[in-house]
Amino acid sequence: MMMKNRKKILYIGNNLTKKTKYNTTLILLSNLLQKESFQVIISSDKINKSYRLVDMSYAVFKCRKKVDYILIDTYSTSNFYYALITSQLARIFKIKYIPILHGGNLPERLKSNTLLSSLIFKNSYKNIAPSNYLKEAFEGYGYKTEFIPNILEIENYNYKIRKIIKPRLLWVRAFKEIYNPTMAIRVLKLLKKKYPDATLCMVGPFVDDTYEQTKKLINKFNLQDSVELTGVLLKEQWHKRSEEFDIFINTTNFDNTPVSVMEVMALGLPVVSTNVGGLPFLIKDKFDGLLVPPLSPQLMVASIINILNAEHPNISLNARKKVEQFSWENNREKWLKILK
């Protein structure tokens, strides 16, 4: 049922799709809400962080008498301050604002910045957590929080049945220290002792010096012929490339509920991931994926070998069934109830 009154929403977040080539959750949710007859204004697409903050703040001021709600993508790093400033402007102008919690290290932010966190999350209209990991963490600090998962347009994900699993690994993430890309190289080196034909494809933008560290490790271990670094690929491109690989590895040290992991679960790749942050809330170990401690390449290799030995034949099917719950159809009413 369509909304009778066209509610107006200002969505504050990093609208950097033109730069990164990634369609973010901001773009996806905005489009879905527009189809439900909401009017959605997005801020900001400024690349420079200082300009972006000014642009976001100005958007709140400019729209102060026009919008019913402000959605604010909220992260744990420096972008936390976007949420702090825009939320306090919303309070001044008496606009209902809704932080959408994305940062996997937000629980640490709650601990280290108690006062600033309280200013944002205690005074919000709603707090939305895309994982039960963050929901539990925020409720532990007394912040009422509702769980609505990141949305997957599941109809766009072609599930591939892999009858034969080979040691062809895929990694999709930004080359950034918290995502520990160098561990993927160490995993490949260890795996090649048993499977000399093992290969690895790493997809994602080069953000910090871990890209250079990764290249140095590749050269050190003489893996030049076994590793491909693609840089950024459009979602459709890496989804197509994923058909060439049989196992997805996620080496992150901190995380919430990464969309890339949800996507490969939808595509049929068995997942081996570190068990940090929200990942144990997304993946049930040995049922719809395999979990290992962070910074443990040997244990990740052992889990990969278990998959290659067909010890967990149903995990990819179970994973697909789980992420089908994250469709818009299954979560539409939750958003409409909040934005009524």
Secondary structure, DSSP 4 states (H G I P E B T S, - for coil): ---SS--EEEEES---HHHH----HHHHHHHHHHHTT-EEEEE---SSHHHHHHHHHHHHHHTTTT-SEEEEEE-SSTTHHHHHHHHHHHHHTT-EEEEEE--TTHHHHHHH-HHHHHHHHTS-S--EESSHHHHHHHHHTT---EE-PPP--GGG-PPPP-SS--SEEEEES-B-GGG-HHHHHHHHHHHTTT-TT-EEEEES-B-STHHHHHHHHHHHTT-TTTEEEEE---HHHHHHHGGG-SEEEE--SS-S--HHHHHHHHHT--EEEE--TTHHHH--BTTTBEEE-TT-HHHHHHHHHHHHTTS-TTHHHHHHHHHGGGSHHHHHHHHHHHT-
